[in-house]
Amino acid sequence: MTDAELRKLKAYYGTLREQKRQLDAAAEQKQGVLVDPQYGLIVGEVARVIRDFPGLLEPLDPGSLACGRSGTTLYYSVPGLRAYLAGALSRIEAEMESDATPAIERRLFPFVTDAKLRAIVERDFAEAQKAYVLECWKSVIILSGGCPLGLSPHASPTRNSRSALRSGFAPPRSSS
């Protein structure tokens, strides 16, 4: 998730959290119904979240929580909407926490020609940055030490493997 997407998701989270806070206050005052204007704001905000982050939230059917009508005014269930918003906020929180790591620079290594090795190096580079921020020094050393070794053309399993095995410095083959 990009920084712009994360900012947008945090804005949606703040708006929906405030709407839920207002619904919680209404529930404390024993108001079991909600009128259309506030419900429309919530439905609109949920629709924008779904549009910008497909698959993150379940769609909110505008008629599913309707519980009555008086003239032209529709009334909606506060407990049902509170339950929906609690689930939606939990999903948004989980998504934000999955990206809550500090700014990690995504590096590409196009000069690594082996696709599998490139994927490992890119993964380890990101993991080493996360470990550095968390001050997990042993992990930083291990991950950082493996990157240059994996990038070294001399460590390539396909290049010079026969001559490396014939070298006098190569360990003897096990007899097992």
C-alpha positions in Angstrom: 0.0 0.0 0.0 1.4 3.4 -0.9 1.7 6.3 1.5 -1.2 8.1 -0.4 -3.4 5.0 -0.1 -2.6 4.7 3.6 -3.4 8.3 4.2 -6.7 7.9 2.4 -7.6 4.8 4.4 -6.7 6.6 7.7 -9.1 9.4 6.6 -11.9 6.9 6.0 -11.2 5.2 9.3 -11.4 8.6 11.1 -14.7 9.5 9.5 -16.3 6.1 10.1 -15.0 6.0 13.7 -16.6 9.4 14.4 -19.8 8.2 12.9 -19.7 5.1 15.1 -19.0 7.3 18.1 -22.1 9.4 17.3 -24.1 6.2 17.0 -22.8 4.9 20.3 -23.9 8.2 22.0 -27.4 7.8 20.4 -27.5 4.2 21.7 -26.7 5.4 25.2 -29.6 7.8 25.0 -31.8 4.8 24.1 -32.3 6.0 20.5 -32.8 2.8 18.6 -33.4 4.4 15.2 -31.5 6.8 12.9 -33.0 9.1 10.3 -32.0 9.1 6.7 -29.5 12.0 6.4 -27.0 10.6 8.8 -27.5 7.0 7.5 -26.9 8.4 4.0 -23.6 9.9 5.0 -22.4 6.6 6.4 -23.6 4.6 3.4 -21.8 7.1 1.1 -18.6 6.8 3.1 -18.7 3.0 3.1 -19.3 3.1 -0.7 -16.2 5.3 -1.2 -14.1 2.9 0.9 -15.4 -0.1 -1.2 -14.6 1.9 -4.4 -11.1 2.8 -3.3 -10.2 -0.4 -1.5 -12.1 -3.2 -3.2 -12.6 -6.3 -1.1 -11.8 -4.6 2.2 -15.4 -4.2 3.4 -18.6 -6.0 2.7 -21.1 -3.8 0.9 -23.7 -2.1 3.0 -27.2 -2.6 1.5 -29.0 0.7 2.1 -32.3 -1.1 2.7 -31.1 -3.9 4.9 -31.2 -1.9 8.1 -34.4 0.1 7.4 -36.9 -0.3 10.2 -39.7 2.1 9.4 -41.0 5.2 7.6 -42.9 8.3 8.6 -44.0 10.3 5.6 -40.9 10.9 3.6 -38.5 10.1 6.4 -36.9 6.6 6.6 -35.7 5.2 9.9 -32.8 2.8 10.3 -31.6 0.4 13.1 -28.9 1.9 15.2 -27.8 -1.5 16.7 -27.5 -3.0 13.2 -25.5 -0.1 11.9 -23.2 0.0 15.0 -22.5 -3.7 14.5 -21.7 -3.2 10.8 -19.4 -0.2 11.6 -17.6 -2.2 14.3 -16.7 -4.9 11.8 -15.8 -2.4 9.1 -13.5 -0.5 11.5 -11.8 -3.7 12.6 -11.1 -4.6 9.0 -9.7 -1.2 8.3 -7.6 -1.3 11.5 -6.2 -4.7 10.5 -5.3 -3.4 7.0 -3.6 -0.3 8.4 -1.7 -2.4 11.0 -0.4 -4.7 8.2 1.1 -1.6 6.6 2.0 0.2 9.9 5.7 -0.6 9.5 7.8 2.5 9.2 8.7 3.7 5.8 10.4 0.8 4.1 12.1 1.5 0.9 11.2 -1.0 -1.8 14.2 -1.7 -3.9 14.3 -3.5 -7.2 17.3 -5.5 -8.2 16.9 -5.7 -12.0 20.6 -6.7 -12.5 19.9 -10.1 -10.7 18.9 -12.2 -13.7 17.6 -15.2 -11.9 14.0 -14.4 -11.0 13.9 -16.7 -8.0 17.1 -15.2 -6.5 15.8 -11.7 -7.3 12.6 -12.3 -5.4 14.6 -13.6 -2.4 16.9 -10.6 -2.4 14.0 -8.1 -2.7 12.2 -9.9 0.2 15.3 -10.0 2.4 16.1 -6.3 1.7 12.7 -5.3 3.0 12.9 -7.7 6.0 16.4 -6.3 6.9 15.0 -2.8 6.9 12.1 -3.8 9.2 14.5 -5.7 11.5 16.8 -2.6 11.6 13.9 -0.4 12.7 13.0 -2.9 15.4 16.6 -3.1 16.5 16.8 -6.9 15.9 20.5 -6.7 15.2 21.1 -10.4 14.7 18.4 -10.6 12.0 19.8 -7.5 10.4 23.2 -9.0 10.2 22.0 -12.3 8.9 19.7 -10.8 6.3 22.2 -8.1 5.3 25.0 -10.6 5.0 23.0 -13.0 2.8 22.2 -10.3 0.2 25.7 -9.6 -1.0 26.5 -13.3 -1.0 23.4 -14.1 -3.1 24.2 -11.3 -5.5 27.8 -12.4 -6.0 28.3 -13.9 -9.4 30.8 -16.3 -7.8 28.1 -17.7 -5.5 25.8 -18.4 -8.5 24.9 -22.1 -8.4 25.1 -22.3 -12.2 28.3 -20.4 -12.8 31.7 -22.1 -12.1 30.1 -24.8 -9.9 32.3 -27.6 -11.4 35.5 -25.7 -11.0 34.5 -24.7 -7.4 33.9 -28.3 -6.5 37.3 -29.3 -8.0 39.1 -26.6 -6.0 41.5 -27.8 -3.3 39.6 -25.6 -0.9 36.3 -27.3 -1.5 35.1 -29.6 1.4 35.2 -33.3 0.6 32.0 -34.9 -0.6 30.3 -36.9 2.1 30.1 -40.6 1.6 26.5 -40.9 2.8 
